[in-house]
Amino acid sequence: MNTKIALTLNAKRYDIDVEEDFAHFLTAQMKQDFEFHGNNDLKLLLQAYVRKNFALYQQEKQMGELIDRLQNL
């Protein structure tokens, strides 16, 4: 089942349809990065994008290190 999540950027509201189980996770993450019930500017969006990509970079780096360790066992 899909759930709608709304976010306002530059005074324009965007509704995003996502699966219900993902919606809980996404809502929690968005509340950390944005003014969830107010307006957000593009600078805030860019900052959140860079933070999330840096976290993804770190996770992928850690996974690569774990794979290397497992292959060397």
Backbone as CSV, one residue per row, in Angstrom:
resi,resn,N_x,N_y,N_z,CA_x,CA_y,CA_z,C_x,C_y,C_z
1,MET,0.843,-1.178,0.000,0.000,0.000,0.000,0.889,1.243,0.000
2,ASN,0.526,2.239,-0.772,1.289,3.475,-0.850,0.829,4.490,0.184
3,THR,1.783,5.294,0.628,1.525,6.367,1.574,2.086,7.650,0.986
4,LYS,1.359,8.762,1.159,1.834,10.055,0.662,2.597,10.786,1.761
5,ILE,3.735,11.323,1.369,4.526,12.178,2.248,4.640,13.521,1.543
6,ALA,4.439,14.595,2.271,4.490,15.930,1.673,5.687,16.697,2.219
7,LEU,6.317,17.466,1.335,7.428,18.333,1.713,7.301,19.612,0.902
8,THR,7.550,20.740,1.544,7.464,22.029,0.866,8.869,22.563,0.609
9,LEU,9.147,22.843,-0.668,10.419,23.410,-1.104,10.144,24.682,-1.887
10,ASN,10.791,25.757,-1.462,10.590,27.053,-2.124,9.113,27.382,-2.305
11,ALA,8.364,27.190,-1.247,6.931,27.519,-1.190,6.069,26.669,-2.117
12,LYS,6.595,25.538,-2.590,5.803,24.631,-3.409,5.752,23.276,-2.718
13,ARG,4.549,22.758,-2.560,4.354,21.485,-1.873,4.525,20.331,-2.854
14,TYR,5.291,19.334,-2.429,5.511,18.134,-3.222,4.979,16.940,-2.439
15,ASP,4.147,16.135,-3.086,3.628,14.905,-2.495,4.380,13.733,-3.113
16,ILE,4.878,12.872,-2.252,5.670,11.731,-2.689,4.936,10.466,-2.271
17,ASP,4.678,9.575,-3.212,4.051,8.287,-2.910,5.133,7.240,-2.717
18,VAL,5.124,6.609,-1.549,6.080,5.538,-1.259,5.348,4.398,-0.564
19,GLU,5.976,3.235,-0.550,5.413,2.088,0.152,5.306,2.402,1.639
20,GLU,4.301,1.863,2.269,4.001,2.202,3.657,5.159,1.898,4.605
21,ASP,5.809,0.741,4.443,6.895,0.404,5.358,8.086,1.348,5.188
22,PHE,8.344,1.789,3.966,9.418,2.755,3.714,9.020,4.147,4.183
23,ALA,7.743,4.449,4.156,7.258,5.782,4.537,7.638,6.129,5.969
24,HIS,7.582,5.174,6.871,7.952,5.431,8.266,9.423,5.822,8.372
25,PHE,10.271,5.081,7.690,11.702,5.376,7.695,11.969,6.731,7.049
26,LEU,11.389,6.957,5.881,11.624,8.200,5.149,11.136,9.411,5.931
27,THR,9.996,9.315,6.560,9.468,10.420,7.356,10.421,10.767,8.494
28,ALA,10.936,9.760,9.181,11.883,10.006,10.278,13.145,10.684,9.765
29,GLN,13.647,10.239,8.620,14.851,10.829,8.051,14.601,12.267,7.598
30,MET,13.468,12.500,6.972,13.150,13.843,6.485,12.971,14.823,7.639
31,LYS,12.441,14.342,8.764,12.294,15.211,9.931,13.646,15.645,10.476
32,GLN,14.676,14.830,10.270,16.031,15.193,10.687,16.650,16.232,9.752
33,ASP,16.286,16.176,8.480,16.936,17.014,7.461,16.179,18.286,7.114
34,PHE,14.874,18.302,7.337,14.053,19.409,6.858,13.117,19.935,7.941
35,GLU,12.588,21.116,7.702,11.458,21.641,8.474,10.250,20.925,7.883
36,PHE,9.842,19.843,8.518,8.871,18.929,7.917,7.512,19.564,7.684
37,HIS,7.099,20.482,8.546,5.774,21.094,8.397,5.861,22.549,7.960
38,GLY,7.021,22.981,7.462,7.182,24.357,7.008,7.874,24.390,5.659
39,ASN,8.292,25.556,5.280,8.956,25.746,3.992,10.452,25.474,4.129
40,ASN,11.034,24.934,3.073,12.469,24.653,3.008,13.035,25.296,1.754
41,ASP,14.226,25.865,1.867,14.830,26.443,0.670,15.732,25.406,-0.015
42,LEU,16.171,25.728,-1.207,16.968,24.787,-1.989,18.332,24.522,-1.361
43,LYS,18.878,25.480,-0.637,20.157,25.275,0.029,20.047,24.135,1.043
44,LEU,18.959,24.101,1.785,18.736,23.037,2.757,18.604,21.684,2.057
45,LEU,17.924,21.660,0.934,17.786,20.441,0.154,19.151,19.949,-0.316
46,LEU,19.976,20.845,-0.815,21.307,20.471,-1.285,22.158,19.947,-0.125
47,GLN,22.079,20.598,1.021,22.845,20.144,2.187,22.417,18.741,2.601
48,ALA,21.132,18.481,2.614,20.624,17.154,2.970,21.087,16.116,1.953
49,TYR,21.067,16.472,0.689,21.509,15.568,-0.374,22.979,15.204,-0.186
50,VAL,23.809,16.178,0.091,25.240,15.927,0.275,25.460,15.062,1.525
51,ARG,24.759,15.350,2.631,24.896,14.543,3.851,24.525,13.089,3.598
52,LYS,23.421,12.868,2.905,22.971,11.497,2.656,23.931,10.761,1.720
53,ASN,24.468,11.461,0.732,25.425,10.821,-0.155,26.738,10.524,0.545
54,PHE,27.146,11.370,1.477,28.346,11.094,2.249,28.135,9.858,3.125
55,ALA,26.959,9.742,3.736,26.646,8.557,4.538,26.659,7.305,3.659
56,LEU,26.107,7.392,2.467,26.119,6.268,1.529,27.543,5.906,1.138
57,TYR,28.376,6.912,0.889,29.787,6.694,0.560,30.482,5.927,1.685
58,GLN,30.255,6.350,2.930,30.882,5.688,4.072,30.400,4.238,4.204
59,GLN,29.104,4.007,3.982,28.565,2.648,4.066,29.171,1.750,2.993
60,GLU,29.278,2.261,1.782,29.846,1.461,0.696,31.318,1.169,0.945
61,LYS,32.025,2.124,1.492,33.434,1.927,1.829,33.566,0.844,2.898
62,GLN,32.721,0.892,3.929,32.740,-0.115,4.986,32.382,-1.498,4.442
63,MET,31.407,-1.563,3.532,31.038,-2.848,2.944,32.201,-3.422,2.139
64,GLY,32.899,-2.575,1.402,34.063,-3.028,0.644,35.144,-3.575,1.558
65,GLU,35.375,-2.903,2.677,36.366,-3.370,3.646,35.948,-4.703,4.263
66,LEU,34.655,-4.847,4.572,34.156,-6.120,5.119,34.280,-7.250,4.108
67,ILE,33.976,-6.972,2.869,34.097,-7.994,1.811,35.550,-8.422,1.680
68,ASP,36.463,-7.460,1.698,37.884,-7.791,1.614,38.312,-8.677,2.785
69,ARG,37.861,-8.328,3.997,38.212,-9.135,5.184,37.651,-10.544,5.084
70,LEU,36.409,-10.657,4.623,35.786,-11.972,4.496,36.477,-12.828,3.445
71,GLN,36.908,-12.206,2.366,37.599,-12.947,1.313,38.982,-13.418,1.747
72,ASN,39.567,-12.740,2.728,40.897,-13.098,3.199,40.885,-14.043,4.383
73,LEU,39.713,-14.523,4.788,39.626,-15.483,5.905,40.056,-16.852,5.486
